[in-house]
Amino acid sequence: MLSLRQIEVFHAVMVSGSVSGAARMLNVSQPGLSRLIKYMESRVGFRLFERRAGRLAATPEAHRLFLEVDLIYQRVGGLDQSIRRIAGGEGHELAVGASPSVGRSLVPRALAELAGAMPGVTARLEILPMNQVQDYLLAGATEQVVTIFPFEHPLVESETIGAGRLVCAFRRDHPLAERTEIGVEDIAAHGIVAFEPGSPHARMIDALFARAGVTPRIAGKVRFAQTACALAESGLGVALVDAFTVMGKAFPDLAVRPIAGGGLFHVEIHRHRHLAVSAVASRFSIALKEAMARAIAETPSMLVAP
């Protein structure tokens, strides 16, 4: 049996036509290659090269062997191409789960950056309500889920990458638009769009009013923060939502102000504790953190670092 190194040396000698040429190709000493060729000949049981008129001549047996060796090199070349395609994410479908708020703006920004760095990747974004996150992640439908609410499970590990404040959103012609920061008492004077009990938004809003000892007037009820903003944009009360929901220009007729004493929604990446993460998923995590950092720099009054 020949080792891979011996096969490499034999191929280099056959391609270059000389031991000196092979030595330059492989960046090794010529005497070392000559000794290795002698050893190879003792292993295969026949002569590979002869000296003819001062030049190295391959034997017919060497030519026959070279046909087999060259096939190996062609396959190795194909393997190199496969490695490059895998490293570039070609043919990889990256499934990402996200809660609605970060799934509307922050995660798409990261996926767009990933597409620029790894154009062979196909992205699949699934917007998940809170009660679907566990099944989606643990069933293996995705390598990671991004949410603005904590998720505790013995098989899940989480990483916090930033946070968004609880903000108040209302029409630009609303009386509150004159203020730079909104107090709980200010909000109580107007109807709010409330959330379903037990949701992350509902828990934070309830705690806010409870601390102030104020009971808000309910102008409408919704499940999702985007719906709350749509109602506020139409003039039905004010919406108390996370800052990620109002990123970008999705609601051009809304004014947004931070709430004094409002809480934080932490952005977390959740992964299965016992499953390895692909190179593509790791690159997405980096892109997401970079997108988070840029968003914080753009709106430091609304977003904060981890």
Rosetta blueprint (number, residue, H / E / L):
1 M L
2 L L
3 S L
4 L H
5 R H
6 Q H
7 I H
8 E H
9 V H
10 F H
11 H H
12 A H
13 V H
14 M H
15 V H
16 S H
17 G L
18 S L
19 V H
20 S H
21 G H
22 A H
23 A H
24 R H
25 M H
26 L H
27 N L
28 V L
29 S L
30 Q H
31 P H
32 G H
33 L H
34 S H
35 R H
36 L H
37 I H
38 K H
39 Y H
40 M H
41 E H
42 S H
43 R H
44 V H
45 G L
46 F L
47 R L
48 L L
49 F E
50 E E
51 R E
52 R E
53 A L
54 G L
55 R E
56 L E
57 A E
58 A E
59 T L
60 P H
61 E H
62 A H
63 H H
64 R H
65 L H
66 F H
67 L H
68 E H
69 V H
70 D H
71 L H
72 I H
73 Y H
74 Q H
75 R H
76 V H
77 G H
78 G H
79 L H
80 D H
81 Q H
82 S H
83 I H
84 R H
85 R H
86 I H
87 A H
88 G L
89 G L
90 E L
91 G L
92 H L
93 E E
94 L E
95 A E
96 V E
97 G E
98 A E
99 S L
100 P H
101 S H
102 V H
103 G H
104 R H
105 S L
106 L H
107 V H
108 P H
109 R H
110 A H
111 L H
112 A H
113 E H
114 L H
115 A H
116 G H
117 A H
118 M L
119 P L
120 G L
121 V L
122 T E
123 A E
124 R E
125 L E
126 E E
127 I E
128 L L
129 P L
130 M H
131 N H
132 Q H
133 V H
134 Q H
135 D H
136 Y H
137 L H
138 L H
139 A L
140 G L
141 A L
142 T L
143 E L
144 Q E
145 V E
146 V E
147 T E
148 I L
149 F L
150 P L
151 F L
152 E L
153 H L
154 P L
155 L L
156 V E
157 E E
158 S E
159 E E
160 T E
161 I E
162 G E
163 A E
164 G E
165 R E
166 L E
167 V E
168 C E
169 A E
170 F E
171 R E
172 R L
173 D L
174 H L
175 P H
176 L H
177 A H
178 E H
179 R L
180 T L
181 E L
182 I E
183 G L
184 V H
185 E H
186 D H
187 I H
188 A H
189 A L
190 H L
191 G E
192 I E
193 V E
194 A E
195 F E
196 E L
197 P L
198 G L
199 S L
200 P H
201 H H
202 A H
203 R H
204 M H
205 I H
206 D H
207 A H
208 L H
209 F H
210 A H
211 R H
212 A H
213 G L
214 V L
215 T L
216 P L
217 R E
218 I E
219 A E
220 G E
221 K E
222 V E
223 R L
224 F L
225 A H
226 Q H
227 T H
228 A H
229 C H
230 A H
231 L H
232 A H
233 E H
234 S H
235 G L
236 L L
237 G L
238 V E
239 A E
240 L E
241 V E
242 D E
243 A L
244 F L
245 T L
246 V L
247 M L
248 G L
249 K L
250 A L
251 F L
252 P L
253 D L
254 L E
255 A E
256 V E
257 R E
258 P E
259 I E
260 A L
261 G L
262 G L
263 G L
264 L E
265 F E
266 H E
267 V E
268 E E
269 I E
270 H E
271 R E
272 H E
273 R L
274 H L
275 L L
276 A L
277 V L
278 S L
279 A H
280 V H
281 A H
282 S H
283 R H
284 F H
285 S H
286 I H
287 A H
288 L H
289 K H
290 E H
291 A H
292 M H
293 A H
294 R H
295 A H
296 I H
297 A H
298 E H
299 T L
300 P L
301 S L
302 M L
303 L E
304 V E
305 A L
306 P L
